[in-house]
Amino acid sequence: MPQTDDLSLAFRRLDDVCAPGYTGRKRGQVVRTRTTVSQAHSYHWLGSFGNKGNGRYREELRKALGAIGRYLTAYQFPQARALVRLDGQYGLGAVVADVASFAFVTRGKEYTVLDCPLVQARLHLPPDQMQQRPESRTVRSLYDCPEVPVGPEGVVCRVVVATHPATEKKSPVGVTRAGVVYELFFTNLPQQGFTVCDVVELYLHRGAFESILADEDQEIDPDRWCSHTACGQEAWCIVSQWVWNLRLELGHQLKPEPLRTTEFAKAPSETNEQQSPTCGYGKPTVAIAFKAGRFSGQDFTLQPDGTLRCPAKQQLVAHERRWEADGSLRVVYGASIRSCRPCPVREQCQWNGGATAKPRQVSVLLHPVTVGSAPLLWQDWSRRTHRRACIHLLRHQRIEIQAEPGNDPNAAPPAVTPALLSRAERAHYRLSWAQRLARNARPETSGQVTIRLFGVPERFAASFGWAAA
């Protein structure tokens, strides 16, 4: 490039807008990250927050939560009725603490949670539920782990572990261990209201917004490069989402339809004693001490390998599982008689002390979770019908524009002298904003312009206050 005293130093014009980001398949490209907030039932966009490069996702999340709070306030919705669905990028303990004031569901990527003794012990017990979609062959075994500390901060939340056998093709999500793919989901939804299957379904299907992003890219392309400044790029995203919302609103004027109601989850049915409960289990419980000064089941701790550890550091292995009359699952753990006979604390551990001929056994009870008897209902509008009805109307209109005469109808039109343009003026980027406004401004003496639209539905015109011919 030429370098002279009257020219500024060379620089990339988009340095304020984008930066090197994703370093995988598209290595070397500059990107700009955008965080969006969408209302899952009406498909309106509530906000767009961007940063160059890979972005500042926690800073953008705080802005997004502020937009959600303002939306709830404007429509007088209690915060307890809002559910925030987060992408897998936010599946960290620190982020979980940021959204703790809302009910949330997110995919977890803090896979060190799998090494937690509480989670490992739960994985050795029967799953709470099985989940499979009709269009998928993947059958997930779901394990509910309430009150598990997540991340270095130890944020306590409900962890749902989904497992399925690994295949020859590497799984795009989750972590694979010993031929099993483990997926994590973090939430603070109560077990009494949402089963583990409901939590996974909320994230993977009804709560997902990947299809909305695909439609947005096809219709308004909000990620195109249109400005050399961050504020200009943000303005483009805001205008694009405003156009999307406007199409939805105008489409509802063209085709007013009520909300669709879908039975998201059926009411739980009663199970007999031979079947495992369909709603999952609560936290494992053990019996209290049978005599004062004796060891109780609470003194035997669950281990990551699915066994119990007694106060004498001996191992108890599960050797029986049976369902009780109330639907509870009883898992019976037993020690080895070879370990119990020479044990120095045998008198404090067993019923008859040293006279007992059998090894110590401990029962762990998994009580079924009591879930509300009413079904979960999902209400939403059609995602595409209303927007495309508006687009179809606008693309099939006949428009007439009539310019009324000025103040003096007898005045002759002014003579138009062709202007001589320089090369700098011919290249519009050399003009200042004042010059552009002066060039494009309409003279005040010009008459009023009347625009007549044909084929506009009466309800559609009334929503704008237009006069009907």
Secondary structure, DSSP 8 states (H G I E B T S, - for coil): ----TTS-----TTTTT-EE---STTTT-EEEEEEEEE-TTT--EEEEEEEETT--HHHHHHHHHHHHHHHHHHTT--GGG-EEEE-GGG-SHHHHHHTTTSEEEEEE--GGGGGSHHHHHHHTS--SEEE--TT----EEEEEEEEEEETTTTEEEEEEEEEEE--SS--SSSEEETTEEEEEEEE---TTT--HHHHHHIIIIIT--HHHHHHHHHHT-TTS---SSHHHHHHHHHHHHHHHHHHHHHHHHHS----EEEEEE-------TTS--TT-B---EE---SSTTS--GGGSEE-TTS-EE-TTS-EEEEEEEEE-TTS-EEEEEE--HHHHTT-TTHHHHSTTGGG--S--EEEEEE-B----SS-EEEEE--SSHHHHHHHHHHHT-EEEEEE---S-TTS-----------HHHHSGGGS-HHHHHHHH---TTS--EEEEEES--HHHHHHHT----
